[in-house]
């Protein structure tokens, strides 16, 4: 396939079926297009799919991370740790709460939070009296972090775990679904169009704790309580509600939930297709000086992204390959520039050299196109162009 046969290959995109369209149209023709019955149905179906008790749907994964932290009582004087290799929301959720943010370096082979680095940092923090209240491991590209180890460290050092599984719905860890919260208090998923399944924009938090679930439900809707049994003042009538805390308008619509419910029916099929595409890349890239991020042995990745690292590449070579692929109509991307080197976080005192593995990763990583419907011929085209730029 020549470059003139491809207008543009994005690194990811949604897959919308006729069934998805019909589901949305059905809600548009119904009496309630928001705050109706479809949102609770979506929450229940996602929770059941991943093996959790509760699901709380919101308008984005960022909102889910925010209310997750609020429901755990994160605030000024507290600390939250996450990975530098993630979207900024994984850290920003802590700043929204007024907490101090710090980072834990990654394992260069997987891109996931390094367990050795986490344990070492926790031991030092314990000595200094600066332990985190919340740790947010990020399931980069759809591969789960080592949650059993993180859960064990949480018990030992007394922090709470919020899994940022924005990339990872449909994935599995040690044979069990990501999102069951076996080793965490809350797990957060994203349903942005480039993710595994989509609601257009949207997110969802799962938990097995009914109090956390209730808190998040209220926080997504202005902090309002409608149950008269929980009112702090005498009820004035059936129309009465109380705002008992400062909440937000983070609600998701029934239109979006209908799309999510329909997409959820194809989740396993979509994850299987993504894994087949990753395997094809693995076969075609074997003789090139690149390395796909390793999926841990006890993990089934949902394969949100196909990330390669260029071996022994300089910053200039990385840039040349990246821009050459872009100029060829291949929408490669970098997931991610380290969060601690963003201007906002530099202004908080972070500097280059603090998280060496994350910084090395960002100097060599490229996300290749991978999404439902991507053809083998298109994968071959991407690899052929990549090979050409690597030879320059």
C-alpha positions as CSV (number, residue, x, y, z in Angstrom):
1,X,0.0,0.0,0.0
2,X,1.5,3.4,-1.0
3,X,1.2,6.6,0.9
4,X,-1.3,8.0,-1.6
5,X,-3.7,5.2,-0.7
6,X,-3.8,6.4,2.9
7,X,-5.1,9.9,3.6
8,X,-4.4,9.7,7.3
9,X,-4.1,6.9,9.9
10,X,-4.8,8.2,13.4
11,X,-3.2,6.4,16.4
12,X,-6.7,5.5,17.6
13,X,-10.4,6.1,16.8
14,X,-13.8,4.9,17.8
15,X,-15.7,2.0,16.3
16,X,-19.5,2.8,16.0
17,X,-21.9,0.1,14.9
18,X,-25.5,0.3,13.6
19,X,-26.6,-1.2,16.9
20,X,-24.8,1.7,18.7
21,X,-26.6,4.3,16.6
22,X,-30.0,2.6,17.2
23,X,-29.4,2.6,21.0
24,X,-28.7,6.3,21.0
25,X,-31.7,7.0,18.7
26,X,-34.0,5.0,21.1
27,X,-33.0,7.3,24.0
28,X,-33.4,10.4,21.9
29,X,-37.0,9.3,21.2
30,X,-37.6,8.6,24.9
31,X,-39.0,11.0,27.5
32,X,-35.7,11.3,29.4
33,X,-32.4,12.0,27.7
34,X,-30.6,12.8,30.9
35,X,-31.1,11.8,34.6
36,X,-33.2,8.9,33.3
37,X,-33.0,5.1,33.7
38,X,-30.2,4.4,31.1
39,X,-27.4,5.8,33.3
40,X,-28.1,3.4,36.2
41,X,-28.3,0.5,33.8
42,X,-25.0,1.4,32.3
43,X,-23.4,1.7,35.8
44,X,-24.8,-1.7,36.8
45,X,-23.7,-3.4,33.6
46,X,-20.1,-2.1,33.8
47,X,-19.8,-3.0,37.5
48,X,-21.1,-6.5,36.7
49,X,-18.7,-6.9,33.8
50,X,-15.6,-6.0,35.8
51,X,-16.7,-7.8,39.0
52,X,-17.3,-4.7,41.2
53,X,-20.3,-4.0,43.4
54,X,-20.9,-0.3,42.5
55,X,-20.4,1.9,39.4
56,X,-20.7,5.7,39.2
57,X,-20.7,7.2,35.8
58,X,-19.6,10.8,35.1
59,X,-18.8,13.0,32.2
60,X,-15.1,12.2,32.0
61,X,-12.4,10.0,33.6
62,X,-10.9,13.3,34.9
63,X,-14.1,14.0,36.8
64,X,-14.1,10.4,38.1
65,X,-10.6,10.8,39.4
66,X,-11.5,14.1,41.1
67,X,-14.6,12.8,42.9
68,X,-12.7,9.6,43.8
69,X,-10.0,11.7,45.6
70,X,-12.7,13.9,47.3
71,X,-14.6,10.8,48.5
72,X,-11.4,9.5,50.1
73,X,-11.0,12.8,52.0
74,X,-7.9,14.0,50.1
75,X,-7.2,17.6,50.8
76,X,-4.7,20.3,51.8
77,X,-1.8,18.9,53.7
78,X,-2.2,15.4,52.1
79,X,0.0,13.8,49.5
80,X,-0.9,11.9,46.3
81,X,1.6,9.9,44.2
82,X,1.2,8.8,40.6
83,X,3.3,7.9,37.5
84,X,5.1,10.6,35.5
85,X,4.1,8.7,32.3
86,X,0.4,9.4,32.1
87,X,-2.1,12.0,31.0
88,X,-1.9,15.1,33.3
89,X,-5.3,14.2,34.9
90,X,-3.8,11.5,37.0
91,X,-1.9,14.1,38.9
92,X,-4.2,17.1,38.5
93,X,-7.0,15.3,40.4
94,X,-4.8,15.7,43.5
95,X,-4.2,19.4,42.8
96,X,-7.9,20.0,42.5
97,X,-8.2,18.8,46.1
98,X,-5.4,21.0,47.3
99,X,-3.0,18.1,47.9
100,X,0.7,17.9,47.2
101,X,1.5,15.8,44.1
102,X,4.6,13.6,43.7
103,X,5.6,10.8,41.3
104,X,7.0,7.3,41.2
105,X,9.4,6.4,38.4
106,X,8.5,3.6,35.9
107,X,9.8,0.3,34.7
108,X,11.3,1.1,31.3
109,X,10.3,-2.2,29.7
110,X,6.6,-2.0,30.6
111,X,6.0,1.8,31.1
112,X,4.2,0.9,34.3
113,X,5.0,2.2,37.8
114,X,8.1,0.5,39.1
115,X,7.4,-1.6,42.2
116,X,11.1,-1.3,43.3
117,X,10.9,2.5,43.0
118,X,7.6,2.6,44.8
119,X,8.8,0.6,47.8
120,X,12.0,2.5,48.0
121,X,10.2,5.9,47.9
122,X,7.7,4.7,50.5
123,X,10.5,3.6,52.9
124,X,12.1,7.0,52.6
125,X,8.8,8.8,53.1
126,X,8.1,6.8,56.2
127,X,11.4,7.8,57.6
128,X,10.7,11.5,56.8
129,X,7.1,11.5,57.8
130,X,5.9,12.3,54.3
131,X,3.9,9.2,53.3
132,X,1.1,9.7,50.7
133,X,-2.6,9.4,51.5
134,X,-3.4,8.2,48.0
135,X,-1.4,6.4,45.3
136,X,-2.7,6.3,41.7
137,X,-1.1,3.5,39.7
138,X,-1.7,4.0,35.9
139,X,-2.5,1.0,33.7
140,X,-0.6,2.4,30.7
141,X,-1.6,1.2,27.3
142,X,-4.2,-1.2,28.9
143,X,-1.7,-3.3,30.9
144,X,-2.4,-3.6,34.6
145,X,0.2,-2.6,37.1
146,X,1.3,-5.2,39.7
147,X,-1.8,-4.6,41.9
148,X,-1.1,-7.4,44.4
149,X,2.2,-5.8,45.3
150,X,0.7,-2.3,45.4
151,X,-2.1,-3.6,47.6
152,X,0.4,-5.2,50.0
153,X,2.4,-2.0,50.2
154,X,-0.8,-0.1,50.8
155,X,-1.5,-2.2,53.9
156,X,2.1,-1.9,55.1
157,X,2.3,1.9,54.7
158,X,-1.3,2.9,55.2
159,X,-2.2,4.6,51.9
160,X,-5.3,4.2,49.7
161,X,-5.2,3.0,46.1
162,X,-7.1,4.6,43.2
163,X,-6.4,2.7,39.9
164,X,-6.3,4.9,36.9
165,X,-7.5,2.3,34.4
166,X,-8.5,4.9,31.8
167,X,-6.8,2.7,29.2
168,X,-7.7,-0.7,30.6
169,X,-11.4,-1.7,30.6
170,X,-11.6,-5.3,29.3
171,X,-8.1,-6.1,30.5
172,X,-7.3,-8.7,33.2
173,X,-4.8,-9.1,36.0
174,X,-4.0,-12.6,37.3
175,X,-7.0,-13.9,35.4
176,X,-9.5,-11.4,37.0
177,X,-11.0,-8.3,35.4
178,X,-9.4,-4.9,35.9
179,X,-11.8,-2.8,37.9
180,X,-12.9,-5.4,40.5
181,X,-11.1,-3.3,43.2
182,X,-9.6,-6.4,44.8
183,X,-6.5,-4.4,45.6
184,X,-7.8,-0.8,45.5
185,X,-10.6,1.4,46.9
186,X,-11.7,2.8,43.5
187,X,-10.9,2.1,39.8
188,X,-11.5,4.7,37.1
189,X,-12.2,4.1,33.5
190,X,-12.3,6.4,30.5
191,X,-14.8,6.3,27.6
192,X,-13.2,8.9,25.4
193,X,-13.5,8.0,21.6
194,X,-9.9,6.7,21.3
195,X,-10.4,4.4,24.3
196,X,-11.5,0.7,24.3
197,X,-15.2,1.6,24.3
198,X,-16.7,5.0,24.1
199,X,-19.6,7.1,25.3
200,X,-18.3,10.1,23.3
201,X,-16.9,11.7,26.4
202,X,-17.3,10.0,29.7
203,X,-15.9,8.1,32.6
204,X,-16.9,5.7,35.4
205,X,-15.6,4.8,38.8
206,X,-16.1,1.3,40.3
207,X,-15.8,0.5,44.0
208,X,-16.9,-2.2,46.5
209,X,-17.5,0.4,49.2
210,X,-21.1,1.6,49.4
211,X,-20.1,4.8,51.3
212,X,-17.6,5.7,48.7
213,X,-20.1,5.0,46.0
214,X,-22.8,7.2,47.7
215,X,-20.3,10.0,48.2
216,X,-19.3,10.0,44.5
217,X,-22.9,9.9,43.4
218,X,-23.6,13.1,45.4
219,X,-20.3,14.8,44.4
220,X,-21.1,14.4,40.7
221,X,-24.4,16.3,41.2
222,X,-23.7,19.4,43.2
223,X,-23.3,17.6,46.6
224,X,-27.1,17.1,46.7
225,X,-28.8,14.6,48.9
226,X,-32.4,13.5,48.1
227,X,-33.0,10.8,50.7
228,X,-35.1,12.4,53.5
229,X,-33.7,9.8,56.0
230,X,-30.3,11.6,55.6
231,X,-31.5,15.2,55.8
232,X,-29.8,17.4,58.3
233,X,-32.9,19.7,58.5
234,X,-36.6,18.9,58.7
235,X,-38.0,17.9,55.3
236,X,-40.3,20.5,53.9
237,X,-42.0,18.2,51.4
238,X,-41.5,15.6,48.7
239,X,-39.7,18.2,46.6
240,X,-37.1,18.9,49.2
241,X,-33.4,18.2,48.7
242,X,-30.3,19.3,50.6
243,X,-26.9,20.3,49.5
244,X,-24.6,18.9,52.2
245,X,-21.2,19.4,50.6
246,X,-19.7,21.3,47.7
247,X,-20.2,19.1,44.6
248,X,-20.0,19.5,40.9
249,X,-22.1,19.1,37.7
250,X,-20.2,16.0,36.5
251,X,-23.3,14.1,35.3
252,X,-23.3,11.9,32.2
253,X,-26.4,11.9,29.9
254,X,-28.6,8.9,29.1
255,X,-27.6,9.5,25.4
256,X,-24.0,8.8,26.3
257,X,-24.9,5.9,28.6
258,X,-26.9,4.3,25.8
259,X,-23.9,4.4,23.5
260,X,-21.8,2.9,26.3
261,X,-24.2,0.1,27.0
262,X,-24.3,-0.9,23.4
263,X,-20.5,-0.7,23.1
264,X,-20.1,-2.8,26.2
265,X,-21.7,-5.8,24.4
266,X,-18.7,-5.8,22.1
267,X,-16.0,-5.2,24.7
268,X,-14.4,-8.7,24.6
269,X,-14.5,-8.8,20.8
270,X,-12.8,-5.4,20.6
271,X,-10.1,-6.4,23.1
272,X,-9.4,-9.6,21.2
273,X,-9.0,-7.6,18.0
274,X,-6.7,-5.2,19.6
275,X,-4.5,-8.0,20.9
276,X,-4.4,-9.6,17.4
277,X,-3.2,-6.3,15.9
278,X,-0.5,-5.9,18.6
279,X,0.7,-9.5,17.8
280,X,0.9,-8.5,14.2
281,X,3.0,-5.5,15.0
282,X,5.2,-7.8,17.2
283,X,5.8,-10.2,14.3
284,X,6.6,-7.4,11.7
285,X,8.8,-5.4,14.0
286,X,11.0,-8.2,15.2
287,X,14.0,-7.3,13.0
288,X,13.9,-3.6,13.5
289,X,15.8,-1.7,16.2
290,X,12.6,-1.0,18.2
291,X,11.0,-2.6,21.2
292,X,7.2,-2.8,21.9
293,X,6.3,-2.2,25.5
294,X,6.3,-5.5,27.4
295,X,2.9,-6.8,28.7
296,X,3.6,-8.5,32.0
297,X,3.1,-12.3,32.1
298,X,0.1,-12.2,34.4
299,X,-1.7,-9.5,32.5
300,X,-4.2,-9.5,29.6
301,X,-3.8,-6.0,28.2
302,X,-6.8,-4.3,26.6
303,X,-4.2,-2.8,24.2
304,X,-5.4,0.8,24.2
305,X,-2.0,1.7,22.6
306,X,0.8,0.1,20.6
307,X,3.9,1.9,22.0
308,X,7.4,1.2,20.7
309,X,10.7,2.5,22.0
310,X,13.5,3.2,19.6
311,X,16.6,1.4,20.7
312,X,19.7,3.6,21.2
313,X,18.1,6.6,19.5
314,X,19.2,10.2,20.1
315,X,16.6,12.9,20.7
316,X,17.2,14.1,17.2
317,X,16.6,10.7,15.7
318,X,13.4,10.3,17.7
319,X,12.2,13.6,16.4
320,X,13.1,12.7,12.8
321,X,11.3,9.3,12.9
322,X,8.3,10.8,14.6
323,X,7.9,13.7,12.1
324,X,8.7,11.5,9.1
325,X,5.8,9.2,10.0
326,X,3.5,12.2,10.6
327,X,4.5,13.6,7.2
328,X,3.6,10.2,5.7
329,X,0.0,10.5,7.0
330,X,0.6,8.2,10.0
331,X,-0.8,9.9,13.1
332,X,1.8,8.7,15.6
333,X,1.7,10.2,19.1
334,X,3.8,10.4,22.2
335,X,2.1,8.9,25.3
336,X,3.4,10.7,27.2
337,X,5.7,13.6,28.0
338,X,6.5,13.2,31.7
339,X,4.0,15.1,33.8
340,X,6.6,16.5,36.1
341,X,8.3,18.4,33.2
342,X,5.1,20.2,32.2
343,X,5.4,23.9,32.9
344,X,2.7,23.8,35.6
345,X,4.6,21.1,37.6
346,X,8.0,22.7,36.9
347,X,6.6,25.8,38.6
348,X,5.9,23.6,41.7
349,X,9.6,22.6,41.9
350,X,10.0,19.6,39.7
351,X,13.1,19.5,37.5
352,X,14.8,17.3,34.9
353,X,16.7,14.3,36.3
354,X,14.2,13.4,39.1
355,X,12.6,10.5,37.3
356,X,15.3,9.2,34.9
357,X,13.4,6.2,33.5
358,X,10.4,8.2,32.7
359,X,12.5,10.8,31.0
360,X,14.4,8.1,29.0
361,X,11.1,6.6,28.0
362,X,9.7,9.9,26.6
363,X,12.9,10.4,24.5
364,X,12.3,7.1,22.6
365,X,8.6,6.3,22.7
366,X,6.2,6.4,19.8
367,X,2.5,5.3,19.7
368,X,1.7,3.5,16.4
369,X,-1.9,3.3,15.0
370,X,-4.0,0.6,16.6
371,X,-7.8,0.6,16.6
372,X,-10.8,-1.7,15.6
373,X,-10.9,-2.1,11.9
374,X,-7.2,-1.4,11.3
375,X,-6.2,-3.7,8.4
376,X,-3.1,-5.8,8.2
377,X,-2.1,-4.0,5.0
378,X,-2.2,-0.7,7.0
379,X,-0.1,-2.2,9.7
380,X,2.4,-3.4,7.1
381,X,2.4,0.1,5.6
382,X,3.2,1.7,9.0
383,X,6.0,-0.8,9.6
384,X,7.5,-0.3,6.1
385,X,7.6,3.5,6.6
386,X,9.0,3.1,10.1
387,X,11.8,0.9,8.7
388,X,12.6,3.5,6.0
389,X,13.0,6.3,8.6
390,X,15.1,4.1,10.9
391,X,17.5,3.5,8.0
392,X,18.1,7.2,7.4
